[in-house]
Amino acid sequence: MKKFSGLVEGLSRVLDRISGFCMVSVMALVAVNILLRALFNRPILGTYEYVGFITAATIGLALANCAVQKGHIAISIVVDRLGPRVQAVIDAFTCAVSLSFWGLSAWYTCKYAKSLLNNGVVSPTTQTPFYPFMYLVAFGLLALCLVLLVRLIESIKKAAFNR
């Protein structure tokens, strides 16, 4: 289990680094576009579309690492006052529900990306296909599901073996 957990954490770190590179790319694209527009009156065609695509990839790829770091919002005023075993059971339930939701989200995002591919949907200005970015988001959601699966297994172990 430690090996699987280490692989999932490593994958989430790699995806987070790619996400960071995407964010820097968006900032550079916007800055260069502003400079080109101001200095030469020649903006980059499709900047708005590229920023949207890259931002979607940024968010999708950063989710798993955020979950590894437990950076999501959690309200635990009541749960913190309960015993460790009850906390583990509640955490396992929460992880199971989250895993189900995000698993379905990844599945339907993949289906949507496939339909975009099959229908040849492209952006209006630059004619960039949408589907690669949707597949990136789906992959990020799948990585989030792996993090939630690790957390679910750990919570079940705590609930079962904590006395």
N, C-alpha and C positions, 0 to 999 in steps of 0.2 A: 504494500500500500504506500509506503514511503517513496518508493521509486516512481509510482504513478503520480503521486502528489508533487514530487519534484519535477517531473516532466510537465505537468499542467502549469505549475508556477513558472517554469522556464519558458514555456510557450506564451504565457500571458505577459511576461517581461519583454519577449521579442516583439509581440504584437503592440505593446505599449511604446516601444522604441520606434516602430514603424509609424504608429499614430503620432508620435512627437515629430517625426520627420514630415508627416503630412501637414501638421499644424505650421511648421516652419515654412513649408512650401506655400501654404495659403498666404501667410504673412508676406513672403517674398513676392508672390504673384500680385498681391494687392499693391504693395509698395512700388513695384516696377510699373504696374499699370498706371498708378497715379503720376509717377515721374514721366512716363511716356506721354500721358495725356497733357500734363502741364507744360513740359518742355517742347514737345514736337507735335502736339495735337494729334497723336497717333496712338490711341489706346490699344490694348491687346483685345482682339476679337474673342468674345465668349468668356471673358473673365468671370462674369456672374455665374455661368454654368460650371466652369471649372472649380470655382470656390464651393459651390453647392456639392458637387461630386466628391471633392477631396474632404470636405467637412463631414459628409456622411461616413466616409471611410474612417476618418479620424475618430468619430464617436463610436462607431461599431467596434473598431479594433482596441479601443481603450477600456471597454467595459470589463473585460476579464481581469485585467490587472487591478482595476478599482475594486473588484470583488475580492481579489486575493488580499488586498490591503484593508479590507472591510471599510472602504471609503464611502459606502452608501449610507443613506440615512437609516437609523434604527432607533426606535423609541422603546426603551427598556426600563422605564421607571418601575413598572409592576413586576416584570420578569426578573429583574435584579434582586428582588426581595425573596424570591423562591429558592428552593434548594437546587443544588447542582444537577440532580437527576431530572427534575421537572424542567429546568432550563434547557437541558439537552433534548428532552422530548419536544418542547416547544420549538427549539431551533431545528430539529429534524423535520417537524411538520412544516415549518416555514420554508425550509430548503426544498422539501418535496413539492410544495405548491409553486415555489419560484422556478424550480427545475421544469415542472410541467408547463408553466406559462412560457418561459423562455425557450424551451424545446419546441413548443408549438410555433412560437414566433420565428425561430430559425427555420423550421420546416416550411412555413408559409412564405417566408422571405425567399427561400430557395425556389419554391414553386413560382413565385412572382417573377424572380429573375429569369427562370426558364421561359416563362411566357413572354417576357420582354425580349429575350433572345430569339424565340420562335417567330415573334411578330416583327422583329427588326426595328424596335423603337429606338429612336435616336433623339438627341437634343436638337432644338430648332436652329440654333445659330451655328454651332460647330459640327453638327452631325456626329457627335460622340455617342456611342452606344451606352445605354443605361446599365445593361445587365452586369458588366464586370464589377461595378460599384455595389450593386445589390448583392452579388455573390460575396464581396468583401464584408459587407454588413452581416450577411448570414454566417460567414465564417467566424466573425467576431462574436456573434450570439452563440454559436456552437462552442467556442472557447469559454464563454461565460457559463454555459451548461456544464462543461467539464469541471470548472471551479466549484459550481454548486453541487455537483455529484460528489466531489471530494469532501466538501463540507458536510453533506448529508451522511456519508459513510462515517465520518468522524463523530458526528452528533449521535448516530445510532450506536456506535461503540461506547460513547460516554453514557448514553442512557441505559445501555444493557449492562455495562460493567461497573458503573459508579454505584456504590451502595452506601 
